[in-house]
């Protein structure tokens, strides 16, 4: 095609260049014919949860060969995540407008080349991923977290794994799926003080509760996996991981590592923790302390002499302690406060901060429990703990503001970014003056 308009010719050339740079997309074949057969059988009067339940029953009644065809189609959509180096996939429900959405380099958008799916078609693909027990939990709770494996070998020699959540969007079934890294960062690369590293190792500290906290997407799982992997190379022991879902699967080396997924291998977090006591563990990893029952079970198993790791969605060490105590009614809080002070060893609160030149870097706050910190918890003076961290560099402690200041002075982040992520902006201002 030729044109006498130079400006138009330049625009066309730019579009052609962009098109050449796009990764080639493998065409997605049409849905298996069994989909139309199932969808044609849906009574028009069925809506909402009743319609989803009907689709689930039809999926369960399919022949194995038909369910396999549905899985293979879904695998193409998930495989595209890896091709795009996407972190997330979303589909299903009216909000998706029929498209499959991928988050690439932080931006989530629809990828029209992957085809379109009606709400019922997407529901069939999603419900086909679930076991009968998982379907039961999904309809009871209107949401389900589960793990998914793609039969593609990752860099760790294991199948690629994904963390998935299925839920209702305006009475329709929807899905988010997040890619789990197939590599573990070395513990030393996370920049902990040697005394803190030592405290995280079973060889040196064989009991106590360590909490890794932060908002969703702050790298808590990455830190926990690095700690588990370091112990796996260091000491002969038994590790039991209880999570919903299980993300990274560790190979047993020096440690025997058991993985128990809540909803699949065990009914609840509390059941998994109680059962772990009869499994002769040395280290117990609890994916998240979500409720008073799980917190109480975690404190009990730590009190029995085990080394326990878990996570919370809190943004600082002080908030973590206050949040745990506040989960209980007022008449129980003194008992919980005393118990927590006795078993807590370490709190790591972290954020992933935009880095100069692109990417993100870890900023963290670290509390190592000292007699003074224990007394502060028991005496309801948790506000004093921040100052203990501020002055506790010799013990490996740091506040988030001190760590952000370090990153600014190393020219890894800008001062503006540091202020955006600081919990105590006044203290950060003092440090940067």
C-alpha positions as CSV (number, residue, x, y, z in Angstrom):
1,X,0.0,0.0,0.0
2,X,1.4,3.4,-1.0
3,X,0.3,6.9,0.1
4,X,1.3,10.4,-0.9
5,X,0.7,11.7,2.7
6,X,4.1,11.5,4.5
7,X,2.4,11.9,8.0
8,X,0.0,9.0,7.3
9,X,2.8,6.9,5.9
10,X,4.8,7.4,9.2
11,X,1.8,6.4,11.3
12,X,1.3,3.3,9.2
13,X,4.9,2.4,9.5
14,X,4.7,2.8,13.3
15,X,1.7,0.5,13.5
16,X,3.5,-2.1,11.4
17,X,6.6,-1.9,13.6
18,X,4.4,-2.4,16.7
19,X,2.6,-5.3,15.1
20,X,5.9,-7.0,14.3
21,X,7.1,-6.6,17.9
22,X,4.0,-8.3,19.4
23,X,4.6,-11.9,20.4
24,X,2.9,-14.3,18.0
25,X,-0.3,-15.7,19.4
26,X,-1.2,-19.3,19.0
27,X,-4.9,-19.3,17.8
28,X,-7.3,-20.5,20.4
29,X,-9.5,-23.3,19.0
30,X,-13.3,-23.2,19.5
31,X,-14.7,-24.6,22.7
32,X,-15.3,-28.3,22.6
33,X,-18.7,-29.2,21.2
34,X,-19.8,-30.6,24.5
35,X,-20.0,-27.0,25.8
36,X,-22.9,-26.2,23.4
37,X,-24.6,-29.5,24.4
38,X,-24.5,-28.6,28.1
39,X,-25.5,-25.0,27.6
40,X,-28.4,-25.9,25.4
41,X,-29.7,-28.0,28.2
42,X,-29.8,-25.2,30.8
43,X,-33.5,-24.3,31.7
44,X,-34.0,-20.6,30.8
45,X,-35.7,-20.0,34.1
46,X,-32.5,-20.9,36.1
47,X,-30.6,-17.8,37.2
48,X,-28.0,-16.9,39.8
49,X,-26.6,-19.5,42.1
50,X,-29.2,-22.1,40.9
51,X,-27.8,-21.7,37.3
52,X,-24.2,-22.1,38.5
53,X,-25.2,-25.2,40.5
54,X,-26.9,-26.7,37.5
55,X,-23.7,-26.1,35.4
56,X,-21.6,-27.7,38.1
57,X,-23.8,-30.8,38.2
58,X,-23.6,-31.1,34.4
59,X,-19.8,-30.8,34.5
60,X,-19.6,-33.6,37.1
61,X,-21.7,-35.8,34.9
62,X,-19.4,-35.4,31.9
63,X,-17.3,-38.3,30.6
64,X,-13.6,-38.1,31.4
65,X,-12.7,-37.4,27.8
66,X,-15.0,-34.4,27.7
67,X,-13.7,-32.9,30.9
68,X,-10.2,-33.4,29.6
69,X,-11.1,-31.4,26.5
70,X,-12.4,-28.6,28.7
71,X,-9.2,-28.6,30.8
72,X,-7.0,-28.6,27.7
73,X,-8.8,-25.5,26.4
74,X,-8.3,-23.8,29.8
75,X,-4.6,-24.7,29.7
76,X,-4.2,-22.7,26.5
77,X,-5.5,-19.6,28.3
78,X,-3.2,-20.2,31.3
79,X,-0.3,-21.0,29.1
80,X,-0.7,-17.5,27.5
81,X,0.1,-16.1,30.9
82,X,3.6,-17.5,30.7
83,X,4.0,-16.4,27.1
84,X,3.1,-12.8,28.1
85,X,5.0,-13.0,31.4
86,X,1.7,-12.0,33.0
87,X,1.2,-12.1,36.7
88,X,-2.6,-12.6,36.6
89,X,-5.5,-13.9,34.5
90,X,-9.1,-12.9,35.0
91,X,-12.2,-14.2,33.2
92,X,-15.9,-14.9,33.7
93,X,-18.7,-12.8,35.1
94,X,-20.3,-9.8,33.4
95,X,-17.4,-7.4,34.3
96,X,-15.0,-9.2,31.9
97,X,-17.2,-8.3,28.9
98,X,-16.5,-11.8,27.6
99,X,-12.8,-11.4,27.4
100,X,-9.8,-13.0,29.1
101,X,-7.8,-10.3,31.0
102,X,-4.1,-10.5,31.8
103,X,-2.0,-8.3,34.0
104,X,1.3,-7.5,32.2
105,X,3.9,-5.2,33.8
106,X,1.3,-4.0,36.3
107,X,-1.4,-3.2,33.8
108,X,-4.5,-5.4,33.5
109,X,-6.3,-5.3,30.2
110,X,-8.4,-7.6,27.9
111,X,-6.6,-9.6,25.3
112,X,-9.1,-9.8,22.4
113,X,-7.0,-12.3,20.5
114,X,-7.8,-15.0,23.1
115,X,-11.5,-15.1,21.9
116,X,-14.7,-14.3,23.8
117,X,-16.7,-16.4,26.3
118,X,-20.2,-15.9,27.5
119,X,-20.8,-16.0,31.2
120,X,-22.0,-19.6,31.0
121,X,-19.1,-20.7,28.8
122,X,-16.6,-19.2,31.2
123,X,-18.4,-20.8,34.1
124,X,-18.1,-24.2,32.5
125,X,-14.4,-23.8,32.1
126,X,-13.9,-22.6,35.6
127,X,-16.2,-25.1,37.4
128,X,-14.5,-27.9,35.5
129,X,-11.2,-27.1,37.4
130,X,-12.8,-27.9,40.8
131,X,-13.2,-31.2,42.7
132,X,-16.6,-32.2,44.1
133,X,-15.4,-31.1,47.6
134,X,-14.2,-27.8,46.3
135,X,-17.5,-27.2,44.6
136,X,-19.3,-27.8,47.9
137,X,-17.1,-25.2,49.6
138,X,-17.5,-22.7,46.8
139,X,-21.3,-22.8,47.0
140,X,-21.2,-22.7,50.8
141,X,-18.8,-19.7,51.0
142,X,-19.5,-18.0,47.5
143,X,-15.7,-18.0,47.1
144,X,-12.9,-20.6,47.0
145,X,-9.1,-20.4,47.0
146,X,-7.3,-23.3,45.3
147,X,-4.1,-24.2,43.5
148,X,-3.7,-25.1,39.9
149,X,-0.9,-26.9,38.1
150,X,0.0,-26.6,34.4
151,X,1.7,-29.7,32.9
152,X,4.7,-27.5,31.9
153,X,8.0,-27.9,33.7
154,X,9.3,-24.8,35.4
155,X,12.9,-23.9,36.2
156,X,12.7,-25.8,39.5
157,X,11.9,-29.0,37.6
158,X,8.3,-29.0,39.0
159,X,5.0,-28.3,37.1
160,X,4.2,-24.6,36.9
161,X,1.8,-23.6,39.7
162,X,-0.9,-20.9,40.0
163,X,-2.9,-19.6,42.9
164,X,-6.6,-19.3,42.0
165,X,-9.7,-17.7,43.4
166,X,-13.2,-18.5,42.1
167,X,-16.0,-16.3,43.2
168,X,-19.4,-14.8,42.2
169,X,-19.7,-11.6,40.2
170,X,-23.3,-10.5,40.0
171,X,-24.5,-14.1,40.3
172,X,-22.0,-15.4,37.7
173,X,-18.9,-17.5,38.2
174,X,-15.6,-15.6,37.8
175,X,-11.9,-16.5,38.2
176,X,-8.6,-14.8,39.1
177,X,-5.5,-16.9,38.7
178,X,-2.0,-15.7,39.7
179,X,1.3,-17.2,38.5
180,X,3.5,-18.5,41.3
181,X,7.2,-18.0,40.8
182,X,9.1,-21.2,40.0
183,X,12.3,-19.8,41.6
184,X,13.1,-19.2,45.3
185,X,15.1,-16.1,46.3
186,X,18.1,-16.9,48.6
187,X,17.4,-15.8,52.1
188,X,20.6,-13.7,52.1
189,X,19.3,-11.7,49.1
190,X,16.5,-10.3,51.3
191,X,19.0,-8.2,53.3
192,X,18.3,-9.3,56.8
193,X,20.8,-8.6,59.6
194,X,22.9,-11.7,60.3
195,X,21.4,-11.9,63.8
196,X,17.9,-12.0,62.3
197,X,18.9,-14.6,59.7
198,X,20.3,-16.7,62.6
199,X,17.0,-16.4,64.5
200,X,15.1,-17.6,61.4
201,X,17.1,-20.8,61.3
202,X,15.9,-23.9,63.2
203,X,19.5,-24.9,64.0
204,X,19.9,-21.8,66.2
205,X,16.4,-21.0,67.4
206,X,14.2,-24.0,67.7
207,X,10.9,-22.5,68.9
208,X,8.8,-19.4,68.9
209,X,6.4,-17.6,66.5
210,X,7.7,-15.5,63.5
211,X,5.2,-13.4,61.6
212,X,5.7,-12.0,58.1
213,X,3.2,-9.3,57.5
214,X,2.2,-6.9,54.7
215,X,-0.6,-6.1,52.3
216,X,-1.6,-8.4,49.5
217,X,1.2,-8.5,46.9
218,X,4.0,-7.4,49.3
219,X,6.0,-10.5,48.9
220,X,5.1,-12.3,52.1
221,X,5.0,-15.7,50.4
222,X,8.4,-15.0,48.8
223,X,10.0,-14.3,52.2
224,X,8.4,-17.4,53.8
225,X,9.6,-19.6,50.9
226,X,13.1,-18.2,51.2
227,X,13.2,-19.0,55.0
228,X,11.9,-22.6,54.4
229,X,14.4,-23.2,51.6
230,X,17.3,-21.9,53.8
231,X,16.3,-24.4,56.5
232,X,15.9,-27.1,54.0
233,X,19.6,-26.7,53.1
234,X,20.8,-26.3,56.6
235,X,19.3,-28.9,59.1
236,X,17.6,-32.3,59.2
237,X,14.0,-31.6,60.3
238,X,10.4,-32.0,59.5
239,X,8.4,-29.1,58.0
240,X,4.6,-29.1,57.8
241,X,3.1,-26.3,55.6
242,X,-0.6,-25.6,56.0
243,X,-2.0,-23.1,53.4
244,X,-4.9,-22.1,51.3
245,X,-3.9,-22.6,48.6
246,X,-0.4,-24.3,48.6
247,X,1.7,-22.1,46.3
248,X,5.4,-23.0,45.9
249,X,6.0,-26.8,46.4
250,X,9.3,-27.5,48.1
251,X,11.4,-30.6,47.3
252,X,12.5,-32.4,50.5
253,X,16.3,-32.2,50.8
254,X,17.6,-32.1,54.4
255,X,14.1,-31.4,55.6
256,X,11.1,-33.6,55.1
257,X,8.5,-31.0,53.8
258,X,4.8,-31.9,53.9
259,X,2.3,-29.6,52.1
260,X,-1.3,-29.6,53.3
261,X,-3.8,-27.5,51.4
262,X,-6.9,-26.3,53.3
263,X,-10.0,-27.5,51.5
264,X,-8.2,-30.4,49.8
265,X,-5.9,-32.1,52.3
266,X,-7.4,-30.7,55.5
267,X,-10.8,-29.1,56.3
268,X,-9.6,-25.9,58.1
269,X,-6.4,-24.1,59.2
270,X,-7.3,-25.0,62.8
271,X,-7.7,-28.7,61.9
272,X,-4.4,-28.7,60.1
273,X,-2.6,-27.1,63.1
274,X,-4.1,-29.5,65.6
275,X,-3.4,-32.5,63.4
276,X,0.2,-31.3,62.9
277,X,0.9,-31.9,66.6
278,X,0.5,-35.7,65.9
279,X,2.8,-35.6,62.8
280,X,6.1,-35.1,64.7
281,X,6.9,-31.7,63.1
282,X,9.8,-29.4,63.9
283,X,8.7,-26.4,61.9
284,X,5.1,-25.5,61.1
285,X,4.2,-22.9,58.5
286,X,0.6,-21.5,58.6
287,X,-0.3,-19.7,55.4
288,X,-2.3,-17.0,57.2
289,X,-3.7,-16.3,60.7
290,X,-7.2,-15.3,59.6
291,X,-9.4,-15.6,62.7
292,X,-9.3,-16.1,66.5
293,X,-9.5,-19.9,66.1
294,X,-6.4,-20.1,63.9
295,X,-4.5,-17.6,66.0
296,X,-5.3,-19.6,69.2
297,X,-4.2,-22.8,67.6
298,X,-1.0,-21.2,66.3
299,X,-0.2,-19.8,69.8
300,X,-0.9,-23.2,71.4
301,X,1.3,-25.2,69.0
302,X,4.1,-22.6,69.5
303,X,3.7,-22.8,73.2
304,X,4.2,-26.6,72.9
305,X,7.8,-26.0,71.8
306,X,7.6,-25.8,68.0
307,X,9.0,-23.2,65.6
308,X,6.1,-21.6,63.8
309,X,5.9,-19.2,60.9
310,X,2.8,-17.4,59.6
311,X,1.5,-14.2,57.9
312,X,-0.9,-11.4,58.6
313,X,-2.3,-8.5,56.5
314,X,-0.8,-5.7,58.6
315,X,1.6,-2.9,57.7
316,X,3.8,-2.6,60.8
317,X,5.0,-4.6,63.8
318,X,3.0,-2.6,66.3
319,X,-0.1,-2.9,64.2
320,X,0.5,-6.7,64.0
321,X,0.5,-7.1,67.8
322,X,-2.5,-4.9,68.3
323,X,-4.4,-6.6,65.6
324,X,-3.9,-10.1,67.1
325,X,-5.1,-8.9,70.5
326,X,-8.1,-7.1,69.0
327,X,-9.3,-10.3,67.4
328,X,-10.5,-11.4,70.8
329,X,-13.3,-10.1,73.0
330,X,-12.2,-7.7,75.8
331,X,-12.4,-10.3,78.6
332,X,-9.9,-12.5,76.8
333,X,-7.4,-9.9,75.6
334,X,-5.1,-9.9,78.7
335,X,-4.7,-13.6,78.5
336,X,-3.9,-13.5,74.7
337,X,-1.5,-10.5,75.2
338,X,0.5,-12.4,77.8
339,X,0.6,-15.6,75.8
340,X,1.6,-13.7,72.6
341,X,4.4,-11.9,74.5
342,X,5.8,-15.3,75.7
343,X,5.8,-17.0,72.3
344,X,6.5,-14.2,69.8
345,X,10.1,-14.2,68.5
346,X,10.1,-11.9,65.4
347,X,7.9,-9.7,63.3
348,X,8.8,-8.8,59.7
349,X,6.6,-6.2,58.1
350,X,7.4,-5.5,54.5
351,X,6.4,-3.6,51.4
352,X,7.5,-3.8,47.8
353,X,8.5,-0.3,46.7
354,X,9.0,1.0,43.1
355,X,12.7,1.0,42.2
356,X,14.6,3.6,40.2
357,X,14.9,2.3,36.7
358,X,11.9,-0.1,37.0
359,X,10.9,-3.1,39.1
360,X,10.3,-3.2,42.8
361,X,12.5,-3.6,45.9
362,X,11.8,-4.9,49.4
363,X,11.5,-2.4,52.2
364,X,11.0,-4.0,55.6
365,X,10.5,-3.4,59.3
366,X,12.0,-6.0,61.7
367,X,11.2,-6.5,65.4
368,X,13.2,-9.0,67.4
369,X,11.6,-9.7,70.7
370,X,13.6,-8.6,73.7
371,X,12.6,-8.6,77.4
372,X,11.7,-4.9,77.1
373,X,9.4,-5.7,74.1
374,X,7.7,-8.5,75.9
375,X,7.1,-6.3,78.9
376,X,5.6,-3.6,76.6
377,X,3.1,-6.1,75.2
378,X,2.1,-7.4,78.6
379,X,1.7,-3.9,80.0
380,X,-0.3,-2.6,77.0
381,X,2.5,-0.3,76.0
382,X,2.9,-1.4,72.4
383,X,3.5,2.2,71.3
384,X,6.9,1.9,72.9
385,X,8.0,-0.8,70.6
386,X,8.6,1.5,67.6
387,X,11.3,3.3,69.6
388,X,12.8,-0.1,70.5
389,X,13.2,-0.9,66.9
390,X,14.5,2.6,66.1
391,X,17.3,2.0,68.6
392,X,17.7,-1.7,68.1
393,X,20.1,-1.8,65.1
394,X,22.7,-3.8,67.0
395,X,20.1,-6.6,67.5
396,X,19.2,-6.5,63.8
397,X,16.1,-4.4,64.2
398,X,14.9,-1.6,61.9
399,X,11.9,0.5,61.4
400,X,10.3,0.8,58.0
401,X,11.4,4.5,57.8
402,X,15.1,3.6,58.6
403,X,15.0,0.9,55.8
404,X,13.4,3.4,53.3
405,X,16.1,5.9,54.2
406,X,18.8,3.3,53.5
407,X,17.2,2.6,50.1
408,X,17.1,6.3,49.3
409,X,20.8,6.8,50.2
410,X,21.8,3.8,48.1
411,X,19.9,5.6,45.2
412,X,17.6,2.6,44.8
413,X,14.4,4.6,45.4
414,X,13.5,8.3,45.2
415,X,12.7,10.3,48.4
416,X,9.2,10.9,47.0
417,X,8.5,7.1,46.8
418,X,9.9,6.7,50.3
419,X,7.4,9.2,51.7
420,X,4.6,7.5,49.8
421,X,5.3,4.2,51.5
422,X,6.4,5.4,55.0
423,X,4.2,4.6,57.9
424,X,5.7,7.5,60.0
425,X,6.4,10.3,57.6
426,X,7.7,12.6,60.4
427,X,10.4,10.1,61.4
428,X,11.4,9.7,57.8
429,X,11.6,13.5,57.4
430,X,14.1,13.5,60.3
431,X,16.2,10.8,58.7
432,X,16.4,12.4,55.3
433,X,17.3,15.9,56.6
